[in-house]
Amino acid sequence: MECALDPYAFGLFVPPQLSINSSPGNSVSEGYQPSDSFLAVGYSWGYFNDNGLGLFWINPLAGNFSKLNPNPIELGNGYPQESWLSGSSIYIRITDWSTWPNVTSLYELSQSDGHSIRTILLNERLPSGDIYKVLDSQTDFLFILYSNADWKYHLYKMDKTTLATRELDLGSNALNYIAWGSWTLDPTGQNIWLAGGNNNTPGINFFKFRISTGELLQTVPLDQYPNWSRVVAGKNSFIALRQTTWLAWSLVSVSYSTGTETVLSTDLFPGRQYDWDSGLTLDATGENVFLRSFDSGWNNQMLHLFSGSNGQLLQSYAIGQPGKDLYVVAMAPIPGVVTIANRAGDVSEPIAVSFSISGTATQGMDFTFPNTNLSLLPGNTQQPLSLALVDDQLVEFDETVVLTATPNPESDSTFQPFTLTIVDNDGSGVGIIATDNAGKEGRMNPDPFGFRFGLYDPIRFEVRRTGPTATPISVRVNRDALLSSASPDDYEITGFDVDGQSVRIPAGSSSAEIVVSPKFDINYPEGTESLTLRVAPDPNYTVMEASSATGSIADSAPYEWWSYQMGLLVANQSPALDVDGDGMPNLLEMALGRDPNLPDSANAVLQGRDSDGYLTLSFKRWTGGINNPDGSYTQYRVTYTPQGTSSLESPDSWNNSALQVIAITDTGDGMEQVTIRDMLSKTQSSRFLRLKTTIPD
């Protein structure tokens, strides 16, 4: 008999633990530019689901990589010849050498998970010949094609959307030949550079053509034949790769104006071999270039970043880790990431994670996080998050982004919440925030008699400054009359200087507090009122983006106002307490208009019989209330419910279905005397009446 192994029982299963980290740490400047990451197409070993060609995200700082495609990338029998990124897609050109004539296709895949978007059969849209290069402009694919018809180079463009294809007409400037490997787009992506010759210009030149029209825009004479393997148009010059010997590769720059070639490095990676599939790729700055190499045994792929100004090796990155290898056949840089999700413990199962966002930073203004869902495939221990910072020009306080994750329950995963502080980089200034923006009317400080102790819910503001704190500073703060519905009569305010108009932040401190204490008043109900305080401009400081802050003042409950007016101490304020010991709790004292400090319960609720012999109940209540559908009555949030029952042994039998109001008399003191009678009291052997009063919690 076979039994399935329970990894929990044997202590073999370590539940996944998810966390987030940022390479600069938990505090990062809003202008932080992370190092490039990479998308790669290749084959992995020592990895879960090594099932053919895959799409991988590579973290160059650690050499770690994560698979993005849950299913194998199907590219037929062909071999990837080149790839590039455009928008949200990755393009791979494939030639199937198993057929004759050969079939060349352009595959468009999603950058997110590698799924196929479309396949373009280039043989059906281009003349017969060899495609040497595909370039990606803003709206078109450009093909450098060596035609089988005339054995010359031709330039074709294909609309990305409609796939309409035509040869780019260069008119009288058409090139008789194109130097191999000399093709590249300019930084705008709207123009193409080609090195070669034509009938109009002597020698060999670099020609710049407008892609949309074929117009010749610039001609740069070259001082020598461009026997380059690859070239890119950098920010300040052309950067080209040249093979000088079998194993030695040099990096050169070519002037945009004179065509003069300058050798930057004569041997880029001594003892290693250039990876011909790597091409030459600009980094995000447009000033440096990436390329890859192998060791002498064609193993241990590495990625290198070289300066385009002096050829210096800036960084080398291992691709893969010991026991977890990746062979890259196509690779392209992508913008770096600020935060990375990490997984420790078991990695054998997929995990779906949904993120929620909180903190003081505002999405869309201080950061972007377009995709709050993450899928960790088996084997992935790291994966990028789409959070990016917004480098604005506003002087503001440091702000936080708090990420909390909810993994799918069946993954048995745990998550450690992550807080990222975004540090402002736009200088120093002064602003105001509400540290507690919700206040409520309540008891104020001791009154002249000294026995009503302070109890209130204030609004708290802080006037803050950023930058140096060595000297004190006075900040002018005003009530914004346009945005404030609360008047100065509704609150008391402390924290201002003697002039009543400025708040002083002392030396060595970065903030000062303003406390707004709402007053108890008799204008009930007022509804919730607002108070906005604003920092006024002044030559002595810069007003920050947080120039105003708003708090709200909620009405006190009528019971609270009544207990205050009746002089109840805070300790005796509970509605359930019977302070005077007369058998009536405070709430009933309020409902019936009695004094909670005096034992005056006598005759508060009267029982009797009317002239028809029905049992009656008589009591006082506040006038102006509402009769509820269930027969109760509400005023000042107190609900009066007379009830009757035939048995005191059945607590649930109390109801008001047989009760009838027979008299309401205004007593002239804001109250009214109400008499009700029990219509069952003449037919039942026993009947009991009571008055129930309640207030909301």
SVG drawing of the C-alpha trace seen along z (x, -y; Angstrom):
<svg xmlns="http://www.w3.org/2000/svg" viewBox="-66 -91 110 93">
<polyline fill="none" stroke="black" stroke-width="0.4" points="0.0,0.0 1.4,-3.4 0.9,-6.5 1.4,-10.1 4.3,-11.8 3.0,-14.6 5.8,-17.2 4.4,-18.9 4.6,-15.7 8.3,-15.3 9.2,-18.9 10.1,-19.1 7.8,-22.0 8.9,-25.5 5.9,-27.8 6.7,-30.6 7.6,-33.9 7.1,-37.0 8.8,-40.3 9.6,-43.5 12.9,-45.4 14.3,-48.4 18.0,-48.4 18.6,-51.9 16.9,-50.9 13.6,-51.9 14.2,-55.6 14.7,-56.8 14.9,-60.2 12.0,-61.0 14.6,-61.5 16.2,-58.1 17.0,-56.4 17.4,-52.7 19.9,-50.7 18.6,-49.0 17.0,-45.6 16.8,-43.2 14.3,-41.1 15.8,-38.0 14.8,-35.2 16.7,-32.0 16.9,-28.6 17.3,-27.8 18.9,-24.9 18.5,-24.0 15.1,-25.7 11.5,-24.7 9.7,-24.1 12.7,-24.1 10.4,-23.5 11.9,-25.2 12.4,-28.7 11.4,-31.2 11.0,-34.9 13.0,-36.0 13.5,-39.2 17.1,-39.6 18.2,-41.5 21.7,-42.4 22.7,-43.5 22.4,-39.9 22.5,-37.8 19.1,-36.5 16.5,-35.9 12.8,-35.1 10.7,-33.3 7.7,-35.3 6.0,-32.9 3.9,-30.2 3.9,-28.3 6.7,-27.7 7.3,-30.2 6.6,-28.6 8.7,-29.9 8.6,-26.9 11.8,-25.3 13.6,-28.6 16.4,-30.2 16.1,-33.8 18.3,-36.1 17.5,-39.4 15.0,-40.9 14.0,-44.2 11.4,-45.9 8.8,-48.3 5.9,-49.6 4.6,-46.6 5.8,-44.0 9.0,-42.1 9.7,-41.3 11.8,-38.3 12.9,-37.6 13.0,-33.9 14.3,-32.1 13.3,-28.5 16.2,-27.0 14.5,-23.6 12.5,-24.7 13.4,-25.9 13.1,-28.7 13.7,-29.6 10.7,-31.1 11.3,-34.3 8.8,-35.4 8.5,-38.2 6.9,-37.2 5.3,-39.7 5.1,-38.6 3.8,-40.2 6.5,-41.6 4.5,-40.6 4.2,-36.9 5.5,-36.0 2.2,-35.0 1.9,-35.3 0.2,-38.5 0.8,-37.9 3.1,-36.3 4.0,-38.2 5.2,-36.1 7.8,-38.4 8.3,-36.2 4.7,-37.1 5.3,-40.8 8.8,-41.4 10.6,-40.6 12.9,-37.5 16.2,-38.1 18.1,-38.1 17.0,-40.3 20.1,-41.7 18.4,-43.9 15.0,-44.9 14.8,-48.4 11.9,-49.6 10.8,-53.2 7.8,-54.9 5.2,-53.7 7.0,-51.3 9.3,-48.3 12.3,-49.0 14.0,-46.2 17.5,-46.2 17.1,-43.6 19.7,-42.2 17.6,-41.5 17.9,-38.3 16.7,-40.2 19.6,-42.8 22.0,-41.7 21.7,-45.1 20.6,-46.4 17.1,-47.9 15.3,-49.7 11.6,-48.7 9.2,-49.9 6.1,-48.2 3.3,-49.9 3.1,-48.3 -0.7,-48.4 -1.8,-47.6 1.4,-45.8 1.3,-47.8 4.8,-47.5 6.7,-49.6 10.2,-50.4 11.5,-53.7 12.1,-56.0 15.4,-57.8 15.1,-59.5 18.3,-60.8 20.1,-60.1 19.5,-56.3 22.6,-54.4 24.6,-52.2 25.7,-50.1 25.3,-50.0 28.2,-49.2 27.4,-46.0 26.4,-46.7 26.2,-50.4 22.4,-50.8 20.9,-52.5 18.1,-54.8 18.7,-58.2 17.7,-58.9 14.2,-60.2 13.4,-57.0 12.1,-59.1 15.2,-58.9 17.7,-56.3 21.4,-56.4 23.0,-54.4 26.7,-54.3 27.5,-53.8 27.9,-55.6 25.7,-57.1 26.2,-59.0 25.9,-62.4 28.5,-62.4 32.1,-61.2 33.6,-58.7 31.8,-56.9 29.5,-58.8 27.0,-58.4 23.5,-59.5 20.6,-60.5 17.2,-59.9 13.7,-60.8 11.7,-57.6 8.4,-59.1 9.4,-60.7 12.9,-59.4 14.2,-63.0 18.0,-63.3 18.6,-65.3 22.4,-65.1 25.5,-63.8 28.6,-63.0 31.8,-62.1 33.7,-59.2 37.5,-59.2 37.7,-55.4 35.6,-52.5 33.2,-51.6 34.0,-47.9 31.9,-47.8 30.0,-44.8 27.4,-47.0 26.7,-50.7 24.3,-52.8 23.5,-56.5 24.3,-57.6 23.6,-60.9 26.8,-62.6 28.2,-60.4 28.0,-57.2 29.3,-54.2 30.5,-51.3 31.9,-47.8 34.8,-46.5 36.5,-43.1 40.3,-43.7 41.5,-40.1 39.8,-36.8 39.2,-37.3 39.8,-41.1 37.0,-43.6 37.4,-47.3 34.9,-50.1 35.0,-53.3 33.2,-56.6 32.4,-58.5 31.7,-62.2 28.3,-63.4 29.8,-66.4 33.1,-65.4 32.9,-61.6 36.2,-61.3 36.6,-57.9 38.2,-57.6 39.2,-54.3 37.9,-54.1 39.1,-50.6 41.2,-48.2 40.2,-45.1 36.9,-45.1 37.1,-41.8 40.5,-40.1 40.4,-36.3 36.7,-36.3 34.7,-36.0 32.1,-38.3 28.5,-36.9 27.4,-37.6 23.8,-37.4 24.1,-40.3 24.4,-43.1 25.1,-46.6 22.5,-48.3 22.3,-51.7 21.4,-52.1 18.7,-54.4 21.1,-57.4 22.0,-57.0 25.6,-57.5 26.7,-53.9 26.4,-50.5 25.6,-46.9 27.0,-43.7 27.6,-40.1 30.5,-37.7 31.4,-34.1 34.6,-32.6 37.0,-30.8 34.9,-27.7 31.7,-29.4 30.3,-29.2 29.5,-31.6 27.7,-34.3 28.2,-37.8 26.7,-41.2 29.0,-44.3 28.3,-48.0 30.9,-50.2 31.2,-54.0 30.4,-55.5 32.7,-58.4 35.9,-56.6 35.3,-52.9 35.8,-52.2 34.2,-49.1 31.5,-50.4 30.0,-47.2 30.0,-43.4 27.1,-41.2 26.8,-37.5 23.8,-36.0 22.4,-33.3 23.7,-31.9 25.4,-28.7 23.1,-25.8 20.6,-28.1 21.9,-28.9 20.5,-30.9 21.6,-30.8 20.5,-34.0 19.8,-34.1 18.2,-37.6 18.3,-40.3 17.2,-44.0 17.4,-46.5 14.3,-47.8 13.8,-50.5 15.1,-49.5 12.7,-48.9 12.5,-50.6 11.1,-47.6 11.4,-43.9 9.2,-41.1 11.2,-38.3 10.2,-34.8 11.9,-32.6 11.0,-29.0 9.2,-26.7 9.3,-27.8 7.7,-24.8 4.2,-26.3 2.9,-29.4 1.7,-32.3 -0.8,-35.0 -0.4,-38.2 -2.7,-41.2 -1.3,-44.4 -3.1,-47.2 -1.6,-50.6 -1.7,-53.1 0.5,-55.8 0.8,-59.6 2.0,-59.6 -0.6,-60.1 -0.7,-57.6 -0.4,-59.3 1.3,-62.4 4.1,-61.0 4.3,-57.5 2.7,-55.1 1.7,-51.5 -0.3,-50.5 -0.3,-46.7 -1.2,-45.7 -1.3,-42.0 1.7,-39.8 2.2,-36.2 5.2,-34.3 5.9,-31.3 7.5,-28.1 11.2,-28.7 11.0,-32.5 12.6,-33.9 12.5,-37.5 10.2,-39.5 10.0,-43.2 7.1,-45.4 5.7,-48.1 6.1,-50.9 7.8,-53.9 8.6,-57.3 7.4,-60.7 10.2,-63.3 8.1,-66.5 9.2,-70.1 7.2,-70.6 8.6,-71.4 6.9,-68.9 7.2,-66.7 8.8,-63.3 6.0,-60.8 5.4,-57.1 4.0,-54.3 2.9,-51.3 2.4,-48.0 0.4,-45.2 0.0,-41.9 -2.7,-39.3 -1.4,-36.0 -3.7,-33.3 -4.7,-31.3 -3.8,-27.8 -0.1,-29.0 0.2,-29.1 2.3,-32.2 3.1,-34.9 3.9,-38.5 5.8,-41.3 4.3,-44.7 6.7,-47.2 7.0,-50.9 8.9,-53.1 9.7,-56.7 10.0,-59.0 12.4,-61.8 11.7,-65.2 14.6,-66.6 13.2,-70.1 14.6,-72.2 13.3,-73.3 10.0,-75.0 7.2,-75.3 3.8,-73.6 1.0,-72.4 -0.7,-69.1 -3.6,-67.8 -2.2,-65.1 -5.7,-64.5 -8.3,-65.9 -11.5,-64.8 -12.7,-66.7 -16.0,-66.7 -17.8,-69.2 -17.2,-68.2 -16.5,-69.5 -14.0,-72.2 -11.6,-73.1 -12.9,-73.8 -15.7,-76.3 -15.6,-79.2 -17.1,-76.9 -14.3,-74.4 -16.3,-71.1 -16.8,-70.4 -13.6,-68.7 -12.0,-68.9 -13.0,-66.3 -13.0,-67.1 -11.9,-65.8 -9.6,-68.3 -8.2,-68.8 -4.4,-68.8 -2.4,-70.6 1.4,-70.7 3.3,-73.5 6.4,-71.8 9.5,-72.8 12.1,-70.9 15.8,-71.7 18.0,-73.4 16.6,-73.9 19.4,-75.8 17.4,-79.0 13.7,-79.7 11.2,-80.7 7.8,-82.4 5.2,-81.1 2.0,-83.1 -1.1,-80.9 -4.6,-82.0 -8.1,-80.6 -9.3,-80.1 -12.7,-81.8 -13.8,-80.5 -13.1,-76.8 -14.1,-76.9 -17.7,-76.5 -16.8,-76.6 -16.6,-80.1 -14.1,-81.3 -17.0,-81.0 -17.1,-77.3 -13.7,-76.5 -10.7,-77.7 -7.3,-77.6 -3.8,-77.4 -0.3,-77.3 -0.1,-80.8 2.5,-83.4 1.5,-86.4 0.5,-88.2 -2.2,-85.6 -1.2,-85.4 2.0,-83.4 3.3,-80.0 6.9,-79.9 9.0,-76.8 11.8,-76.9 15.5,-76.4 16.4,-72.7 12.8,-71.7 11.1,-71.0 7.5,-71.5 5.1,-73.3 1.6,-72.2 -1.7,-74.0 -4.6,-72.6 -8.2,-73.4 -10.7,-72.7 -14.3,-72.6 -16.8,-74.3 -20.0,-72.9 -22.8,-75.1 -26.6,-75.1 -26.9,-75.3 -27.9,-71.7 -28.0,-70.2 -25.4,-72.1 -24.0,-69.1 -20.3,-68.6 -18.3,-71.8 -14.9,-72.2 -11.9,-74.3 -9.1,-75.0 -5.8,-76.6 -3.5,-78.0 0.2,-79.0 0.5,-82.6 3.3,-83.6 6.3,-85.4 9.7,-86.4 11.3,-84.5 10.3,-81.0 9.0,-79.0 5.5,-77.7 5.3,-74.0 2.7,-72.1 1.0,-71.2 0.1,-74.9 -3.3,-74.1 -4.9,-71.5 -8.5,-70.8 -10.1,-69.3 -13.8,-68.6 -15.9,-69.3 -18.7,-66.9 -21.7,-67.9 -21.9,-66.6 -24.7,-64.2 -27.7,-65.8 -27.1,-63.5 -23.6,-64.8 -24.8,-68.4 -27.5,-67.7 -25.0,-66.0 -22.7,-69.0 -25.6,-71.4 -26.7,-69.4 -23.2,-69.6 -22.4,-65.9 -18.8,-65.1 -17.0,-63.2 -16.8,-60.1 -20.6,-60.2 -21.5,-60.9 -22.4,-57.3 -26.1,-57.0 -26.5,-53.8 -25.3,-55.4 -27.8,-56.4 -25.8,-59.3 -28.5,-60.5 -29.6,-56.9 -33.2,-57.5 -33.6,-54.4 -33.5,-56.3 -30.3,-56.1 -29.0,-59.3 -30.6,-58.5 -34.1,-58.2 -33.5,-61.4 -32.8,-63.2 -35.7,-61.6 -38.2,-62.6 -36.7,-66.1 -35.4,-65.3 -32.3,-66.4 -29.7,-63.6 -28.2,-65.2 -31.4,-65.1 -33.5,-62.1 -36.6,-63.2 -38.0,-60.0 -41.3,-60.3 -44.2,-60.8 -41.8,-60.7 -43.9,-57.9 -47.5,-57.6 -49.7,-54.5 -53.5,-54.6 -56.8,-53.8 -58.9,-56.0 -62.6,-56.6 -63.2,-53.5 -61.3,-51.3 -58.2,-50.8 -54.7,-50.7 -52.8,-53.9 -49.2,-55.1 -48.3,-58.8 -44.8,-60.5 -43.1,-63.6 -41.1,-63.7 -39.3,-66.4 -41.5,-68.1 -40.9,-68.3 -39.9,-64.7 -40.8,-62.1 -43.4,-59.3 -41.8,-56.1 -43.6,-53.4 -43.1,-50.9 -45.1,-53.2 -42.1,-54.7 -41.1,-58.3 -37.7,-60.0 -36.3,-63.4 -32.7,-64.4 -31.7,-60.8 -33.7,-59.5 -36.3,-56.9 -39.3,-56.5 -41.1,-53.1 -44.0,-52.4 -44.5,-48.6 -46.9,-46.1 -46.9,-42.4 -49.1,-39.8 -46.1,-37.9 -43.0,-39.2 -41.5,-35.7 -41.3,-36.2 -38.8,-39.0 -39.4,-38.8 -43.2,-39.3 -42.9,-43.1 -44.5,-45.0 -46.6,-48.1 -49.2,-46.5 -52.1,-47.0 -51.1,-50.5 -52.9,-53.6 -52.0,-57.3 -55.0,-59.1 -53.6,-62.5 -50.7,-64.8 -50.5,-68.1 -47.8,-70.8 -46.3,-71.6 -44.6,-74.9 -41.1,-73.9 -40.1,-72.3 -41.8,-69.1 -45.2,-67.4 -47.2,-65.1 -48.2,-61.9 -50.8,-59.4 -51.2,-56.0 -53.7,-53.2 -53.5,-49.4 -56.4,-48.0 -55.8,-44.5 -55.8,-45.5 -59.6,-44.8 -59.6,-41.4 -56.3,-39.9 -56.0,-38.7 -52.7,-40.5 -51.0,-43.3 -47.8,-45.2 -46.7,-48.5 -43.3,-50.1 -41.4,-52.9 -38.2,-51.9 -35.7,-54.7 -32.7,-54.1 -30.0,-56.1 -27.7,-55.0 -24.3,-53.7"/>
</svg>
